[in-house]
Amino acid sequence: MDNIKDKLIQGNKIFIEAHKKEHYDSLINKQVPYALIISCSDSRVIPEKIFTVDAGELFVIRSAGNVVNDGELATIEYALEHLHIHYVLVLAHTSCGAVKASLEEEKGHYLNKIIDRITLNIKGIKDYDEAIKENAVKTKEYILDKFKDYSFEIETAFYDLKSRKVTFF
Ligand SMILES: [Zn+2]
């Protein structure tokens, strides 16, 4: 474990040296992100890298299968109410392990919170890519239903691990 910690500490040193101090200093007392991204926790799906943006630009929720449960709803409320974000993107991706777990009816203790939600979202769809997209669409509809009183645009997109292209659908 120590070598993992060392790797993280070393990485942080490189990060501090590699990025402009002024930009990060300007963000110490405020943030004005222009978009909320609801992405998967998957280590291969990194919104800031995929969209080539810097600190302060995106407010990001990452949860397995881009699932929105109570904790995520609270974060969305914060983004809409306090950060005044008007653009939300639900970002799905190919080879999503959470959707696969749901298709294969895997079980877990806390994991069921995610799997059950995805199962509800994809309702009988068997095709992997189709299920991934439907899960994102249902997440979008769920957010719209929960935040009826807010004015914001919400879209769904699909990140392809192979081409690294994001397709809006
Ligand atoms: Zn995923």
Backbone and ligand atoms as CSV (ligand in chain L), in Angstrom:
chain,resi,resn,atom,element,x,y,z
A,1,MET,N,N,0.818,-1.220,0.000
A,1,MET,CA,C,0.000,0.000,0.000
A,1,MET,C,C,0.852,1.271,0.000
A,2,ASP,N,N,2.048,1.162,0.668
A,2,ASP,CA,C,2.909,2.335,0.744
A,2,ASP,C,C,3.331,2.841,-0.623
A,3,ASN,N,N,3.571,1.908,-1.547
A,3,ASN,CA,C,3.983,2.370,-2.874
A,3,ASN,C,C,2.839,3.058,-3.620
A,4,ILE,N,N,1.613,2.692,-3.292
A,4,ILE,CA,C,0.466,3.381,-3.894
A,4,ILE,C,C,0.418,4.807,-3.354
A,5,LYS,N,N,0.571,4.926,-2.040
A,5,LYS,CA,C,0.549,6.253,-1.414
A,5,LYS,C,C,1.684,7.118,-1.972
A,6,ASP,N,N,2.880,6.532,-2.099
A,6,ASP,CA,C,4.016,7.268,-2.649
A,6,ASP,C,C,3.734,7.746,-4.069
A,7,LYS,N,N,3.102,6.898,-4.845
A,7,LYS,CA,C,2.767,7.251,-6.230
A,7,LYS,C,C,1.818,8.453,-6.256
A,8,LEU,N,N,0.857,8.441,-5.336
A,8,LEU,CA,C,-0.104,9.546,-5.266
A,8,LEU,C,C,0.592,10.844,-4.843
A,9,ILE,N,N,1.460,10.745,-3.847
A,9,ILE,CA,C,2.181,11.931,-3.364
A,9,ILE,C,C,3.080,12.496,-4.473
A,10,GLN,N,N,3.754,11.615,-5.174
A,10,GLN,CA,C,4.618,12.032,-6.275
A,10,GLN,C,C,3.791,12.688,-7.387
A,11,GLY,N,N,2.657,12.093,-7.670
A,11,GLY,CA,C,1.760,12.635,-8.703
A,11,GLY,C,C,1.281,14.027,-8.334
A,12,ASN,N,N,0.999,14.232,-7.062
A,12,ASN,CA,C,0.544,15.546,-6.610
A,12,ASN,C,C,1.643,16.593,-6.773
A,13,LYS,N,N,2.880,16.194,-6.517
A,13,LYS,CA,C,4.021,17.112,-6.687
A,13,LYS,C,C,4.129,17.552,-8.145
A,14,ILE,N,N,3.988,16.596,-9.033
A,14,ILE,CA,C,4.069,16.896,-10.474
A,14,ILE,C,C,2.931,17.835,-10.875
A,15,PHE,N,N,1.763,17.572,-10.335
A,15,PHE,CA,C,0.580,18.395,-10.620
A,15,PHE,C,C,0.812,19.845,-10.193
A,16,ILE,N,N,1.343,20.037,-8.992
A,16,ILE,CA,C,1.587,21.396,-8.481
A,16,ILE,C,C,2.580,22.129,-9.375
A,17,GLU,N,N,3.624,21.420,-9.799
A,17,GLU,CA,C,4.645,22.051,-10.629
A,17,GLU,C,C,4.180,22.308,-12.054
A,18,ALA,N,N,3.294,21.454,-12.551
A,18,ALA,CA,C,2.918,21.530,-13.966
A,18,ALA,C,C,1.813,22.530,-14.297
A,19,HIS,N,N,1.042,22.947,-13.282
A,19,HIS,CA,C,-0.107,23.810,-13.586
A,19,HIS,C,C,0.066,25.241,-13.083
A,20,LYS,N,N,-0.485,26.158,-13.885
A,20,LYS,CA,C,-0.371,27.586,-13.573
A,20,LYS,C,C,-0.966,27.940,-12.215
A,21,LYS,N,N,-0.137,28.537,-11.384
A,21,LYS,CA,C,-0.557,28.910,-10.037
A,21,LYS,C,C,-1.691,29.944,-10.056
A,22,GLU,N,N,-1.599,30.908,-10.988
A,22,GLU,CA,C,-2.592,32.002,-11.028
A,22,GLU,C,C,-4.011,31.452,-11.202
A,23,HIS,N,N,-4.139,30.511,-12.117
A,23,HIS,CA,C,-5.477,29.974,-12.377
A,23,HIS,C,C,-6.050,29.319,-11.119
A,24,TYR,N,N,-5.240,28.528,-10.462
A,24,TYR,CA,C,-5.714,27.825,-9.262
A,24,TYR,C,C,-5.933,28.796,-8.102
A,25,ASP,N,N,-5.101,29.824,-8.022
A,25,ASP,CA,C,-5.283,30.845,-6.986
A,25,ASP,C,C,-6.614,31.576,-7.176
A,26,SER,N,N,-6.985,31.803,-8.432
A,26,SER,CA,C,-8.226,32.528,-8.711
A,26,SER,C,C,-9.457,31.726,-8.291
A,27,LEU,N,N,-9.264,30.452,-8.028
A,27,LEU,CA,C,-10.397,29.586,-7.661
A,27,LEU,C,C,-10.481,29.295,-6.161
A,28,ILE,N,N,-9.579,29.874,-5.400
A,28,ILE,CA,C,-9.549,29.538,-3.970
A,28,ILE,C,C,-10.850,29.926,-3.266
A,29,ASN,N,N,-11.369,31.099,-3.588
A,29,ASN,CA,C,-12.559,31.573,-2.874
A,29,ASN,C,C,-13.866,31.479,-3.643
A,30,LYS,N,N,-13.795,31.006,-4.870
A,30,LYS,CA,C,-15.058,30.876,-5.628
A,30,LYS,C,C,-14.922,29.821,-6.726
A,31,GLN,N,N,-16.067,29.267,-7.095
A,31,GLN,CA,C,-16.103,28.408,-8.276
A,31,GLN,C,C,-17.336,28.770,-9.080
A,32,VAL,N,N,-17.171,28.826,-10.399
A,32,VAL,CA,C,-18.299,29.130,-11.274
A,32,VAL,C,C,-18.323,28.106,-12.424
A,33,PRO,N,N,-18.543,26.853,-12.090
A,33,PRO,CA,C,-18.584,25.836,-13.157
A,33,PRO,C,C,-19.803,26.065,-14.050
A,34,TYR,N,N,-19.656,25.795,-15.339
A,34,TYR,CA,C,-20.764,26.045,-16.276
A,34,TYR,C,C,-21.565,24.787,-16.603
A,35,ALA,N,N,-21.124,23.646,-16.105
A,35,ALA,CA,C,-21.863,22.417,-16.415
A,35,ALA,C,C,-21.745,21.417,-15.286
A,36,LEU,N,N,-22.806,20.640,-15.143
A,36,LEU,CA,C,-22.793,19.504,-14.209
A,36,LEU,C,C,-22.713,18.236,-15.054
A,37,ILE,N,N,-21.700,17.444,-14.814
A,37,ILE,CA,C,-21.549,16.193,-15.551
A,37,ILE,C,C,-21.830,15.040,-14.594
A,38,ILE,N,N,-22.721,14.144,-15.008
A,38,ILE,CA,C,-22.990,12.958,-14.206
A,38,ILE,C,C,-22.403,11.779,-14.970
A,39,SER,N,N,-21.259,11.355,-14.492
A,39,SER,CA,C,-20.479,10.349,-15.195
A,39,SER,C,C,-20.385,9.072,-14.367
A,40,CYS,N,N,-19.740,8.066,-14.928
A,40,CYS,CA,C,-19.500,6.809,-14.203
A,40,CYS,C,C,-18.216,6.955,-13.387
A,41,SER,N,N,-18.094,6.136,-12.354
A,41,SER,CA,C,-16.856,6.136,-11.559
A,41,SER,C,C,-15.715,5.418,-12.280
A,42,ASP,N,N,-16.025,4.793,-13.369
A,42,ASP,CA,C,-15.037,4.023,-14.148
A,42,ASP,C,C,-13.739,4.816,-14.318
A,43,SER,N,N,-12.620,4.160,-14.013
A,43,SER,CA,C,-11.315,4.847,-14.043
A,43,SER,C,C,-10.907,5.310,-15.435
A,44,ARG,N,N,-11.593,4.788,-16.452
A,44,ARG,CA,C,-11.243,5.156,-17.824
A,44,ARG,C,C,-12.047,6.341,-18.343
A,45,VAL,N,N,-13.011,6.758,-17.546
A,45,VAL,CA,C,-13.909,7.836,-17.988
A,45,VAL,C,C,-13.676,9.058,-17.101
A,46,ILE,N,N,-12.867,9.975,-17.591
A,46,ILE,CA,C,-12.480,11.147,-16.798
A,46,ILE,C,C,-12.976,12.403,-17.506
A,47,PRO,N,N,-14.128,12.943,-17.082
A,47,PRO,CA,C,-14.719,14.081,-17.796
A,47,PRO,C,C,-13.739,15.227,-18.090
A,48,GLU,N,N,-12.937,15.622,-17.109
A,48,GLU,CA,C,-12.027,16.753,-17.322
A,48,GLU,C,C,-11.027,16.478,-18.442
A,49,LYS,N,N,-10.626,15.243,-18.578
A,49,LYS,CA,C,-9.682,14.889,-19.657
A,49,LYS,C,C,-10.412,14.763,-20.983
A,50,ILE,N,N,-11.538,14.072,-20.954
A,50,ILE,CA,C,-12.304,13.826,-22.180
A,50,ILE,C,C,-12.680,15.145,-22.863
A,51,PHE,N,N,-13.033,16.155,-22.060
A,51,PHE,CA,C,-13.459,17.442,-22.623
A,51,PHE,C,C,-12.353,18.505,-22.594
A,52,THR,N,N,-11.159,18.111,-22.191
A,52,THR,CA,C,-10.016,19.036,-22.130
A,52,THR,C,C,-10.382,20.332,-21.404
A,53,VAL,N,N,-10.748,20.221,-20.164
A,53,VAL,CA,C,-11.072,21.405,-19.372
A,53,VAL,C,C,-10.211,21.433,-18.106
A,54,ASP,N,N,-10.155,22.603,-17.510
A,54,ASP,CA,C,-9.309,22.804,-16.335
A,54,ASP,C,C,-10.168,22.845,-15.059
A,55,ALA,N,N,-9.522,22.986,-13.938
A,55,ALA,CA,C,-10.228,23.112,-12.659
A,55,ALA,C,C,-11.189,24.300,-12.722
A,56,GLY,N,N,-12.326,24.155,-12.087
A,56,GLY,CA,C,-13.274,25.255,-12.011
A,56,GLY,C,C,-14.318,25.264,-13.110
A,57,GLU,N,N,-14.197,24.376,-14.085
A,57,GLU,CA,C,-15.123,24.411,-15.223
A,57,GLU,C,C,-16.303,23.454,-15.100
A,58,LEU,N,N,-16.036,22.260,-14.599
A,58,LEU,CA,C,-17.099,21.255,-14.508
A,58,LEU,C,C,-17.364,20.871,-13.059
A,59,PHE,N,N,-18.641,20.739,-12.736
A,59,PHE,CA,C,-19.039,20.193,-11.444
A,59,PHE,C,C,-19.383,18.740,-11.758
A,60,VAL,N,N,-18.703,17.812,-11.125
A,60,VAL,CA,C,-18.818,16.420,-11.573
A,60,VAL,C,C,-19.304,15.478,-10.481
A,61,ILE,N,N,-20.283,14.653,-10.853
A,61,ILE,CA,C,-20.704,13.545,-9.999
A,61,ILE,C,C,-20.249,12.294,-10.719
A,62,ARG,N,N,-19.533,11.439,-10.010
A,62,ARG,CA,C,-19.175,10.148,-10.603
A,62,ARG,C,C,-19.703,9.049,-9.707
A,63,SER,N,N,-20.593,8.252,-10.258
A,63,SER,CA,C,-21.103,7.105,-9.507
A,63,SER,C,C,-21.177,5.932,-10.466
A,64,ALA,N,N,-21.003,4.738,-9.946
A,64,ALA,CA,C,-21.017,3.553,-10.812
A,64,ALA,C,C,-22.307,3.531,-11.635
A,65,GLY,N,N,-22.165,3.392,-12.932
A,65,GLY,CA,C,-23.322,3.344,-13.824
A,65,GLY,C,C,-24.049,4.673,-13.937
A,66,ASN,N,N,-23.362,5.759,-13.638
A,66,ASN,CA,C,-23.967,7.101,-13.535
A,66,ASN,C,C,-25.368,7.049,-12.919
A,67,VAL,N,N,-25.455,6.288,-11.849
A,67,VAL,CA,C,-26.725,6.130,-11.142
A,67,VAL,C,C,-26.949,7.311,-10.203
A,68,VAL,N,N,-28.193,7.783,-10.173
A,68,VAL,CA,C,-28.551,8.870,-9.269
A,68,VAL,C,C,-29.456,8.333,-8.174
A,69,ASN,N,N,-28.938,8.315,-6.964
A,69,ASN,CA,C,-29.726,7.969,-5.777
A,69,ASN,C,C,-29.775,9.209,-4.881
A,70,ASP,N,N,-30.155,9.051,-3.625
A,70,ASP,CA,C,-30.346,10.217,-2.752
A,70,ASP,C,C,-29.126,11.137,-2.631
A,71,GLY,N,N,-27.952,10.540,-2.448
A,71,GLY,CA,C,-26.740,11.352,-2.299
A,71,GLY,C,C,-26.473,12.185,-3.535
A,72,GLU,N,N,-26.693,11.576,-4.683
A,72,GLU,CA,C,-26.468,12.292,-5.945
A,72,GLU,C,C,-27.524,13.389,-6.132
A,73,LEU,N,N,-28.746,13.103,-5.706
A,73,LEU,CA,C,-29.805,14.128,-5.818
A,73,LEU,C,C,-29.422,15.370,-5.011
A,74,ALA,N,N,-28.834,15.142,-3.842
A,74,ALA,CA,C,-28.408,16.268,-3.004
A,74,ALA,C,C,-27.334,17.089,-3.720
A,75,THR,N,N,-26.421,16.410,-4.370
A,75,THR,CA,C,-25.357,17.112,-5.091
A,75,THR,C,C,-25.927,17.874,-6.287
A,76,ILE,N,N,-26.894,17.278,-6.956
A,76,ILE,CA,C,-27.527,17.959,-8.096
A,76,ILE,C,C,-28.259,19.210,-7.604
A,77,GLU,N,N,-28.956,19.066,-6.485
A,77,GLU,CA,C,-29.667,20.219,-5.925
A,77,GLU,C,C,-28.676,21.352,-5.613
A,78,TYR,N,N,-27.555,20.995,-5.053
A,78,TYR,CA,C,-26.527,21.998,-4.743
A,78,TYR,C,C,-26.057,22.691,-6.028
A,79,ALA,N,N,-25.844,21.910,-7.062
A,79,ALA,CA,C,-25.363,22.460,-8.337
A,79,ALA,C,C,-26.378,23.427,-8.953
A,80,LEU,N,N,-27.649,23.061,-8.901
A,80,LEU,CA,C,-28.686,23.889,-9.518
A,80,LEU,C,C,-29.025,25.104,-8.662
A,81,GLU,N,N,-29.142,24.863,-7.377
A,81,GLU,CA,C,-29.606,25.910,-6.457
A,81,GLU,C,C,-28.508,26.899,-6.069
A,82,HIS,N,N,-27.329,26.373,-5.757
A,82,HIS,CA,C,-26.276,27.247,-5.224
A,82,HIS,C,C,-25.205,27.624,-6.237
A,83,LEU,N,N,-24.972,26.770,-7.195
A,83,LEU,CA,C,-23.962,27.113,-8.205
A,83,LEU,C,C,-24.622,27.664,-9.478
A,84,HIS,N,N,-25.953,27.618,-9.502
A,84,HIS,CA,C,-26.736,28.150,-10.625
A,84,HIS,C,C,-26.314,27.572,-11.965
A,85,ILE,N,N,-26.085,26.300,-11.972
A,85,ILE,CA,C,-25.726,25.618,-13.217
A,85,ILE,C,C,-26.998,25.380,-14.033
A,86,HIS,N,N,-26.907,25.651,-15.341
A,86,HIS,CA,C,-28.082,25.481,-16.203
A,86,HIS,C,C,-27.893,24.407,-17.266
A,87,TYR,N,N,-26.764,23.733,-17.198
A,87,TYR,CA,C,-26.539,22.672,-18.183
A,87,TYR,C,C,-26.056,21.392,-17.489
A,88,VAL,N,N,-26.792,20.309,-17.725
A,88,VAL,CA,C,-26.462,19.019,-17.105
A,88,VAL,C,C,-26.256,17.980,-18.210
A,89,LEU,N,N,-25.193,17.203,-18.072
A,89,LEU,CA,C,-24.951,16.131,-19.042
A,89,LEU,C,C,-24.792,14.793,-18.318
A,90,VAL,N,N,-25.614,13.821,-18.719
A,90,VAL,CA,C,-25.462,12.459,-18.204
A,90,VAL,C,C,-24.551,11.735,-19.199
A,91,LEU,N,N,-23.371,11.374,-18.731
A,91,LEU,CA,C,-22.360,10.796,-19.612
A,91,LEU,C,C,-22.203,9.287,-19.389
A,92,ALA,N,N,-22.761,8.509,-20.299
A,92,ALA,CA,C,-22.630,7.050,-20.241
A,92,ALA,C,C,-21.369,6.647,-21.006
A,93,HIS,N,N,-21.035,5.380,-20.968
A,93,HIS,CA,C,-19.856,4.947,-21.721
A,93,HIS,C,C,-19.932,3.465,-22.095
A,94,THR,N,N,-19.202,3.089,-23.128
A,94,THR,CA,C,-19.153,1.687,-23.555
A,94,THR,C,C,-18.487,0.857,-22.453
A,95,SER,N,N,-18.753,-0.412,-22.443
A,95,SER,CA,C,-18.160,-1.356,-21.476
A,95,SER,C,C,-18.415,-0.965,-20.024
A,96,CYS,N,N,-19.596,-0.444,-19.742
A,96,CYS,CA,C,-19.897,-0.024,-18.364
A,96,CYS,C,C,-20.143,-1.261,-17.485
A,97,GLY,N,N,-19.283,-1.445,-16.501
A,97,GLY,CA,C,-19.351,-2.618,-15.615
A,97,GLY,C,C,-20.620,-2.658,-14.786
A,98,ALA,N,N,-21.121,-1.485,-14.411
A,98,ALA,CA,C,-22.337,-1.437,-13.589
A,98,ALA,C,C,-23.541,-1.920,-14.386
A,99,VAL,N,N,-23.621,-1.505,-15.637
A,99,VAL,CA,C,-24.732,-1.960,-16.482
A,99,VAL,C,C,-24.589,-3.453,-16.760
A,100,LYS,N,N,-23.364,-3.896,-16.964
A,100,LYS,CA,C,-23.111,-5.329,-17.193
A,100,LYS,C,C,-23.554,-6.141,-15.969
A,101,ALA,N,N,-23.226,-5.653,-14.785
A,101,ALA,CA,C,-23.610,-6.341,-13.548
A,101,ALA,C,C,-25.128,-6.459,-13.451
A,102,SER,N,N,-25.791,-5.422,-13.902
A,102,SER,CA,C,-27.247,-5.435,-13.871
A,102,SER,C,C,-27.797,-6.438,-14.890
A,103,LEU,N,N,-27.214,-6.450,-16.097
A,103,LEU,CA,C,-27.652,-7.397,-17.133
A,103,LEU,C,C,-27.428,-8.838,-16.678
A,104,GLU,N,N,-26.363,-9.040,-15.917
A,104,GLU,CA,C,-26.035,-10.393,-15.460
A,104,GLU,C,C,-26.644,-10.708,-14.091
A,105,GLU,N,N,-27.486,-9.804,-13.628
A,105,GLU,CA,C,-28.223,-9.965,-12.367
A,105,GLU,C,C,-27.312,-10.289,-11.188
A,106,GLU,N,N,-26.197,-9.590,-11.128
A,106,GLU,CA,C,-25.283,-9.765,-9.991
A,106,GLU,C,C,-25.905,-9.171,-8.730
A,107,LYS,N,N,-25.443,-9.662,-7.595
A,107,LYS,CA,C,-25.976,-9.154,-6.324
A,107,LYS,C,C,-24.841,-8.648,-5.435
A,108,GLY,N,N,-25.183,-7.746,-4.570
A,108,GLY,CA,C,-24.219,-7.252,-3.592
A,108,GLY,C,C,-25.023,-6.670,-2.461
A,109,HIS,N,N,-24.364,-6.162,-1.447
A,109,HIS,CA,C,-25.129,-5.590,-0.336
A,109,HIS,C,C,-25.512,-4.153,-0.680
A,110,TYR,N,N,-24.552,-3.248,-0.585
A,110,TYR,CA,C,-24.825,-1.861,-0.974
A,110,TYR,C,C,-24.954,-1.741,-2.492
A,111,LEU,N,N,-24.257,-2.635,-3.169
A,111,LEU,CA,C,-24.250,-2.623,-4.631
A,111,LEU,C,C,-25.659,-2.725,-5.217
A,112,ASN,N,N,-26.550,-3.365,-4.474
A,112,ASN,CA,C,-27.919,-3.502,-4.971
A,112,ASN,C,C,-28.602,-2.161,-5.208
A,113,LYS,N,N,-28.170,-1.147,-4.470
A,113,LYS,CA,C,-28.744,0.200,-4.641
A,113,LYS,C,C,-28.530,0.673,-6.076
A,114,ILE,N,N,-27.389,0.274,-6.623
A,114,ILE,CA,C,-27.062,0.668,-7.988
A,114,ILE,C,C,-27.671,-0.309,-8.993
A,115,ILE,N,N,-27.471,-1.587,-8.742
A,115,ILE,CA,C,-27.959,-2.595,-9.688
A,115,ILE,C,C,-29.489,-2.540,-9.834
A,116,ASP,N,N,-30.173,-2.398,-8.709
A,116,ASP,CA,C,-31.637,-2.347,-8.771
A,116,ASP,C,C,-32.120,-1.137,-9.572
A,117,ARG,N,N,-31.445,-0.019,-9.385
A,117,ARG,CA,C,-31.826,1.191,-10.121
A,117,ARG,C,C,-31.603,1.000,-11.621
A,118,ILE,N,N,-30.471,0.420,-11.992
A,118,ILE,CA,C,-30.186,0.198,-13.414
A,118,ILE,C,C,-31.189,-0.807,-13.996
A,119,THR,N,N,-31.481,-1.861,-13.234
A,119,THR,CA,C,-32.444,-2.869,-13.698
A,119,THR,C,C,-33.794,-2.217,-13.976
A,120,LEU,N,N,-34.187,-1.316,-13.090
A,120,LEU,CA,C,-35.434,-0.576,-13.263
A,120,LEU,C,C,-35.343,0.299,-14.520
A,121,ASN,N,N,-34.200,0.927,-14.711
A,121,ASN,CA,C,-33.998,1.827,-15.852
A,121,ASN,C,C,-34.046,1.106,-17.196
A,122,ILE,N,N,-33.419,-0.042,-17.265
A,122,ILE,CA,C,-33.280,-0.699,-18.581
A,122,ILE,C,C,-34.409,-1.687,-18.874
A,123,LYS,N,N,-35.213,-1.942,-17.906
A,123,LYS,CA,C,-36.422,-2.767,-18.016
A,123,LYS,C,C,-36.427,-3.807,-19.148
A,124,GLY,N,N,-35.701,-4.860,-18.990
A,124,GLY,CA,C,-35.776,-5.961,-19.945
A,124,GLY,C,C,-34.892,-5.858,-21.184
A,125,ILE,N,N,-34.244,-4.730,-21.392
A,125,ILE,CA,C,-33.350,-4.604,-22.551
A,125,ILE,C,C,-32.161,-5.543,-22.344
A,126,LYS,N,N,-31.832,-6.302,-23.377
A,126,LYS,CA,C,-30.736,-7.281,-23.238
A,126,LYS,C,C,-29.455,-6.822,-23.934
A,127,ASP,N,N,-29.606,-5.977,-24.967
A,127,ASP,CA,C,-28.427,-5.521,-25.707
A,127,ASP,C,C,-27.595,-4.566,-24.835
A,128,TYR,N,N,-26.320,-4.860,-24.739
A,128,TYR,CA,C,-25.427,-4.116,-23.822
A,128,TYR,C,C,-25.410,-2.611,-24.109
A,129,ASP,N,N,-25.060,-2.234,-25.343
A,129,ASP,CA,C,-24.962,-0.802,-25.671
A,129,ASP,C,C,-26.314,-0.093,-25.543
A,130,GLU,N,N,-27.353,-0.801,-25.944
A,130,GLU,CA,C,-28.697,-0.220,-25.850
A,130,GLU,C,C,-29.066,0.006,-24.384
A,131,ALA,N,N,-28.709,-0.952,-23.533
A,131,ALA,CA,C,-28.994,-0.849,-22.097
A,131,ALA,C,C,-28.224,0.332,-21.481
A,132,ILE,N,N,-26.982,0.519,-21.898
A,132,ILE,CA,C,-26.155,1.628,-21.392
A,132,ILE,C,C,-26.813,2.969,-21.735
A,133,LYS,N,N,-27.287,3.072,-22.978
A,133,LYS,CA,C,-27.938,4.326,-23.408
A,133,LYS,C,C,-29.262,4.545,-22.675
A,134,GLU,N,N,-30.051,3.492,-22.585
A,134,GLU,CA,C,-31.357,3.606,-21.926
A,134,GLU,C,C,-31.198,3.996,-20.453
A,135,ASN,N,N,-30.160,3.451,-19.828
A,135,ASN,CA,C,-29.881,3.789,-18.429
A,135,ASN,C,C,-29.623,5.294,-18.275
A,136,ALA,N,N,-28.895,5.862,-19.235
A,136,ALA,CA,C,-28.615,7.304,-19.199
A,136,ALA,C,C,-29.884,8.117,-19.442
A,137,VAL,N,N,-30.694,7.662,-20.389
A,137,VAL,CA,C,-31.945,8.375,-20.700
A,137,VAL,C,C,-32.872,8.375,-19.486
A,138,LYS,N,N,-32.965,7.222,-18.821
A,138,LYS,CA,C,-33.836,7.128,-17.650
A,138,LYS,C,C,-33.297,7.972,-16.490
A,139,THR,N,N,-31.985,8.055,-16.385
A,139,THR,CA,C,-31.386,8.918,-15.359
A,139,THR,C,C,-31.762,10.371,-15.642
A,140,LYS,N,N,-31.692,10.743,-16.900
A,140,LYS,CA,C,-32.086,12.106,-17.302
A,140,LYS,C,C,-33.544,12.372,-16.910
A,141,GLU,N,N,-34.425,11.447,-17.250
A,141,GLU,CA,C,-35.853,11.623,-16.952
A,141,GLU,C,C,-36.100,11.698,-15.440
A,142,TYR,N,N,-35.348,10.909,-14.699
A,142,TYR,CA,C,-35.478,10.904,-13.241
A,142,TYR,C,C,-35.088,12.270,-12.667
A,143,ILE,N,N,-34.007,12.835,-13.181
A,143,ILE,CA,C,-33.544,14.152,-12.717
A,143,ILE,C,C,-34.576,15.225,-13.080
A,144,LEU,N,N,-35.086,15.151,-14.304
A,144,LEU,CA,C,-36.099,16.132,-14.730
A,144,LEU,C,C,-37.319,16.073,-13.818
A,145,ASP,N,N,-37.701,14.867,-13.445
A,145,ASP,CA,C,-38.859,14.682,-12.582
A,145,ASP,C,C,-38.607,15.237,-11.171
A,146,LYS,N,N,-37.395,15.042,-10.677
A,146,LYS,CA,C,-37.067,15.491,-9.314
A,146,LYS,C,C,-36.836,16.994,-9.218
A,147,PHE,N,N,-36.472,17.617,-10.338
A,147,PHE,CA,C,-36.146,19.055,-10.310
A,147,PHE,C,C,-37.021,19.850,-11.283
A,148,LYS,N,N,-38.309,19.586,-11.198
A,148,LYS,CA,C,-39.296,20.231,-12.080
A,148,LYS,C,C,-39.280,21.753,-11.968
A,149,ASP,N,N,-38.974,22.261,-10.784
A,149,ASP,CA,C,-39.070,23.703,-10.549
A,149,ASP,C,C,-37.834,24.480,-10.993
A,150,TYR,N,N,-36.855,23.784,-11.515
A,150,TYR,CA,C,-35.623,24.455,-11.923
A,150,TYR,C,C,-35.554,24.568,-13.445
A,151,SER,N,N,-34.871,25.623,-13.871
A,151,SER,CA,C,-34.705,25.820,-15.304
A,151,SER,C,C,-33.294,25.404,-15.703
A,152,PHE,N,N,-33.200,24.306,-16.437
A,152,PHE,CA,C,-31.886,23.841,-16.903
A,152,PHE,C,C,-32.070,22.924,-18.107
A,153,GLU,N,N,-31.015,22.830,-18.877
A,153,GLU,CA,C,-31.021,21.926,-20.019
A,153,GLU,C,C,-30.304,20.653,-19.581
A,154,ILE,N,N,-30.810,19.504,-19.998
A,154,ILE,CA,C,-30.141,18.253,-19.644
A,154,ILE,C,C,-30.053,17.360,-20.878
A,155,GLU,N,N,-28.874,16.811,-21.122
A,155,GLU,CA,C,-28.670,15.960,-22.282
A,155,GLU,C,C,-28.000,14.646,-21.869
A,156,THR,N,N,-28.000,13.697,-22.799
A,156,THR,CA,C,-27.307,12.429,-22.582
A,156,THR,C,C,-26.243,12.268,-23.659
A,157,ALA,N,N,-25.150,11.664,-23.287
A,157,ALA,CA,C,-24.086,11.392,-24.246
A,157,ALA,C,C,-23.424,10.067,-23.909
A,158,PHE,N,N,-22.647,9.588,-24.854
A,158,PHE,CA,C,-22.090,8.240,-24.812
A,158,PHE,C,C,-20.615,8.346,-25.165
A,159,TYR,N,N,-19.750,7.932,-24.259
A,159,TYR,CA,C,-18.302,7.975,-24.514
A,159,TYR,C,C,-17.838,6.589,-24.957
A,160,ASP,N,N,-17.207,6.556,-26.131
A,160,ASP,CA,C,-16.716,5.292,-26.673
A,160,ASP,C,C,-15.253,5.113,-26.271
A,161,LEU,N,N,-14.982,4.088,-25.482
A,161,LEU,CA,C,-13.613,3.880,-24.989
A,161,LEU,C,C,-12.619,3.663,-26.134
A,162,LYS,N,N,-13.083,3.086,-27.238
A,162,LYS,CA,C,-12.180,2.776,-28.350
A,162,LYS,C,C,-11.831,4.039,-29.154
A,163,SER,N,N,-12.837,4.767,-29.591
A,163,SER,CA,C,-12.573,5.964,-30.415
A,163,SER,C,C,-12.305,7.196,-29.548
A,164,ARG,N,N,-12.675,7.138,-28.290
A,164,ARG,CA,C,-12.619,8.235,-27.318
A,164,ARG,C,C,-13.528,9.402,-27.714
A,165,LYS,N,N,-14.475,9.101,-28.575
A,165,LYS,CA,C,-15.411,10.126,-29.035
A,165,LYS,C,C,-16.678,10.129,-28.166
A,166,VAL,N,N,-17.146,11.343,-27.881
A,166,VAL,CA,C,-18.405,11.509,-27.150
A,166,VAL,C,C,-19.498,11.796,-28.158
A,167,THR,N,N,-20.535,10.976,-28.156
A,167,THR,CA,C,-21.654,11.184,-29.069
A,167,THR,C,C,-22.888,11.546,-28.266
A,168,PHE,N,N,-23.495,12.683,-28.616
A,168,PHE,CA,C,-24.728,13.083,-27.940
A,168,PHE,C,C,-25.895,12.352,-28.590
A,169,PHE,N,N,-26.824,11.902,-27.803
A,169,PHE,CA,C,-27.979,11.194,-28.394
A,169,PHE,C,C,-29.265,11.551,-27.671
L,1,ZN,ZN,ZN,-19.470,2.565,-16.058
